[in-house]
Amino acid sequence: MTLNLSGAMEIILNFHNYYFMNDTRCPVPREQQPTNEYIELSNSIMFSWPKTKKSLILVLIKFWACAFVLFLFISSGSVYFKTFFLKYFLLSFFSSLSIPLLITIRLYLGWKHVFKRLTSEKVEYEESGWYDGRVWIKPLILKEKESLIASIEVKPILKNLIQIFSIISVLALSGILFFQYNNL
């Protein structure tokens, strides 16, 4: 019997829901449990984009195109850039990369937080609105299940986000260097 990744993850999550969420031994509130944080994050609209690299790239290209048009419109009011069209166009091109860069950073920070919570041996939680700093040590079986979720589901997402961040950063830095050392 072969089992695909989504089927394996369903079994793990169902086990988690049955054994730990219904278990009174777990003092961590339901919304602060790492597996539930993962489920909530992966079901959100924005954070579900990086689940596949292709969909994330398409979304970032759409944001970049909108930002490029906006930056072209903003830059068009400058008298200086009306005489140097190529510089005006390239400056808008490279500066509009800041929007996908910021989106990628935000996605990375959210997924990295969930990854750390899934792979840690302890769960820090709050029972009330005030910081009361409770810590619960995960049982070994829960730690193994959440480590599996982190390595199968979250780690590839982080890897894709780092790759895309690197590409955008190289493009933005090449634009900065181009304008720094080239007189158009």
N, C-alpha and C positions, 0 to 999 in steps of 0.2 A: 504494500500500500504506500503510495507516494503522497506526500502532503506539501502543498505549496506554502509560501511564506504567510500569505494572508490567513490561510486555514490554521497554521500553527499559532499565529498571533491571536486568533479568535479563541483557540483552546486555552492559551495562557491567560487571556483576559477573562474568560469565563471562569477559570479556576480561581483567579484573583477575586472576582466578584463573589463567588460562592464561599470561598474559604476565609478571606480576610475582611471583606466589607460587611459580611453578616456576623463576623466573629466579634464578641464583646471584648476580647483581649487587646484589640488594636485601639489605643486611645486617640489616634490622630483623626481629626475631623475629616469627613469624607472628601471635601473639596481640596484638602491639603495633602492627600495621599498621592505619592508620585505617579502611580499608574493612572489615577483619575486626572491628574494634571496633564499627563501625556494624552489621554483620550480627549480632554477638553481642548487642548492646543491643536491636536490633529484634526478636530472637527471644526475649528474656527475657519473663517473664510480666508483671512490673510495668511495664517500659518499653514494652511493646507497647500499653498502654492508650491513649496519646495519638495513635496512628496515625489514628484517626478521632475527631473532636470529640464525636460523640454517645456513643461507648463510654466516653470519658473522663468525660464529664458524668454518665453513669449510674453509673459506678464511684464517683465522688466523692460523688454523692448517697447511695449505699449506705453509704459510710464516714461521711458526715455524719449519716445517720439512726441508725446504730449509736452514734456518739459522742453524739448528742442523747439517746438513751435512757440511755446511761451517765451523762451529765452530769445528767440529771433524777434518776436514782437517787442519785447522790452528793449533789446539792443537797437531796434530800428529807429528809435527816437534820437539816437546820438548822431550829431553832425559828422563827427570824425569817422564813424563806421560807414556812413553813406558814400564816402569817397574811396574807402578800402573794403570792397564787398567781400573779397576772399577772407580777409582777417575777421570781418564781422560774422561770416558764416562759420568759420572754424572755431572762433571763440564761443559762439552759441553751441556748436557741436560738443566741444570739450566741457564746457561748464554745465551743460544739461546732463552730463554723466553723474553729477552729484546726487540727483534724485534716485536713480537706481542703486547707487552706492549706499545711500542712507537707508533705503528699504532693505537691502541685503544685510546691512549691519543690524538692523532691528530684528530681522528674521533669525539671524545667527544668535543674537543674545537671548532670544526667547527659547530657541531649541537647545542652546547650551545650558541654560538654567534647568530645563527638564532633564537633560542628559545627566547633569551633576546630581540631581535629586534621585534619579533612577539608579545610579551607580554607587551612591553613598551607602555606608553601613548604618548610618543614623538618619532619622527623619526629624528635622526641627519643625516645630509647629506651634501655633498659638491657639489657645482654647477660647479666648475672648478677643475683643477688638484691641485690647492693650497688649503690649509685648510682655508675655510672661515666660518666654524662653524655655519651653519644654522640649525635651529630646527623647525620642523613642528609638531603641535599637531594633532593627529589623531582624526577624527570624531568618535563619539560613535559607529556607526554602523560598521565602519571599524575596530575599536578596538575589538569589539565583534567577528567579523568574523576571525580576525587574532588570537585572543585568542582561538577560537575553533580549528583552524588549529594547533596551538601550543599544545593544550591539547590532541587532537585526534591523530595527526601524529608524532609530535616531542617528546613529553614527553615519550612515550613508547620506542622510540629509545634511548633516554638518559638513561632510566632505564636499558635497555639491556646492554648498554655500561658500565654502572657502575657495573653491575653484572659481566660482563666478565672481566673488569679491576680488580675487587676484587679477582676473581679466579686466574688470572695470577699473581697478586701481592702475594697472599698467597703461591702459588707454588714457586715463586722466593724467597720469604723470608724464606720459609722452606728449600730451597736449601742453602741459605746463612747460616742459623742456623746449618744445617747439617754439613757443612764444617767448621764452626767456632768451634763446640763442639765435633767433631768426628774425631778421627785419624784413617784413613784407611791404 
